[in-house]
Amino acid sequence: MPEPSMARQGQPCYSEDLAWAHGAPETRAMVKQNCSDFRVDEELGFEPSGSGEHLMLHVQKVDLSTTEVARRLALTLDVNPAKVGFAGMKDRRAECRQWFSVPATNAEGALARVECDQISILSSARNRRKLHIGCHKANRFQLALRHCHGGAAAFERRLRTIASHGVPNYFGKQRFGRDMTNLHQVTELMRESLEQQAMLPRLGRSKRSMLLSAARAYLFNQILSERVSRADWERYLPGDVLNLDGSDRCFDVAPRQWDAALEDRLLQMDIHPTGLLAGAVQVQQKYLPWGETADIEESIVGKFQQLQRGLELYGLKAARRALRCRISDLEWAWEPQDTLRLRFTLRKGAYATSMLRELCQEETVLVDRDSSE
């Protein structure tokens, strides 16, 4: 594994050197001792249409990855795995309720064979469209943090700060695979592709998408860490593109047009500064950073030209992601044996692990897990 300092020399590595917004926590807790300690409920934000060629399935999975459930559905229904849809990847070591879609014509009488101790189909309904990544609205979490060390007062101080200020919207470590394998693989893929000036065909579509996503996530995290270090990740910099909380909508502000009303919306976490999701900038792209914001992003991405050029070669388009994540509906309660129960909601694409990172040092059960998006 590269040393953390190598990131400054253009060699990607994931490190806890990513800046903390509220200082490195001295509190500690055990996370995911049991699957029931980490519960996720996916909130679609829309109702199935009731008709159509796709069947939407509300599935509860326990200690299984989202991709494994999708694989089992495809195998049982004898369909191409690409025909199975889902809105987001959920943690493996957890109890998760999420939605899948399958071709309705293949599902008659076959779904019962999917169910087992780890998979339950809670309900089903017809829908006109297949589910795709990112089409849901949010995820609701119920977590149990066990063997908490550092004192209840220290935990609650950090929780109040998190509720008031949100947390840096880092992509979670799980995005990069165990021991950073996704990032190492995409770095090698980019090197070979740029040498040949061609996209390499040896990877399947799903694997390639996962690796390209890891590259973009890494570059975004570096930009966000720089903004956190500068203490302006939750402040407006002239040149920032803004995101409307809970949506994918962005807007910019003309020079000298930032005013008290916008400042108040920023303080209320109704809007957030954004950072670059690397890729090719389109001529018709509507919102582009300028000034100090553009300088920061160009400086960071400039250290990782191989990743940036590779993303452009593979046809990814530049986009924006909020730098700050608002933690909605945050509640907590203490139980015996130093157990802290948390409830909160995150918008799609945000990671519970990024929230926990600001709260405490995790003593985590070591298992494979998908991203909580």
C-alpha positions, 0 to 999 in steps of 0.5 A: 500500500502506498504511503499517504504522502504519495497522494501528493506526488500523484499516486492514488491512495486512500488514507485517514489523512482525509481531513475531519471537519470537526477534528479527529474524534477521540471517541470509539465504538464497535460497529456492526457486531451483528447484522441487526446493528446496521439497518437500512430502509431505502426510500424510493420517493415515488410509487410503482405505476401499477402496470407495465412490463417490469415487476418491482420487488421490495426485498429484505436482505440480511448479510448479503450484498446487493449484487448477490441478491441481483445475481440470485434473482437473475439466476432464478428467473433465467434472465440476463443479469443486466435486466435486473435493476436496483436503485442503490448499493446497500451494505452487506453486513446489515439488514436492508430493505431495498427495491429491485425490478425484474422482467414481469413475464419471467417472474410468474411462479418463480419468485418463491424460489428466491426466498431463503433465510437471507432473502424475503420478498415483502411486496411486489408491484408492476412498474413501467420502467426498470429501476436504475442506479440513483433513482431513489430519494434517500436511505433511513438508517438505524444503527447500534454502536456498541462498547462506546468509549469516551463518555456520553457527553463527548458523543452527544457534543459531536452529535449536536455539531453534526446535526447543526453543521452536517458532515463532509460528503466523502465517498466511503472507503467501501467505494474503493474495495477491500485494500483499495483494490478498485483504485489500484485496478483502475490506476493500472487500467488507465495507464494501459488505456492511455498507452494504447489510446483506446478503451480496453475491452477485457472488462465487463460493463459492471466491473468497468463502471465500478472501477471508473466510479472509484477513480471519480470518487477518489478525485472528489475526496481529494478536492473535498479534503482540501476544502475541509482543510481550508475550513471553507467546505461549508462556506461559499467561495466566489466561483462555487456552483451550488447544489439544492439540498436533497436534489440533483439540481445545481445553480451558480451565482454571478460575480458580486451577486451573493447576498444575505438571503443566499447566505442564510440558505447556506447556513440553514443547509438548504444549499451546499457548495459542490465539488468536481466529479471528474470527466470531460467538460462539455461545451454545453455544460451549464454550470462551471466553477470559476475563480478560486473554486476552479483554481483549487479543483484544477490544482488537485486534479492536476496531481492525478492527470492519469486518472483525469485523462483516463476518465475522459478517454472512457467517455465520462462527463464532468458533473458536480456533487455536494461537498456537504451532507445534511443529516436529517431526522437525527435521534439518539438514545443510550442503552445499557452496556454503553450502547448508543442507538442512532436514527437518521436519514441521508439523501441518495449517494451519501454514506453512513460511514462518512457520518460515523467517521466524524462521530467516532473511531470505528472498531468495525467487524472486518467483512466485505460490504457494498456502498450505502447509497 
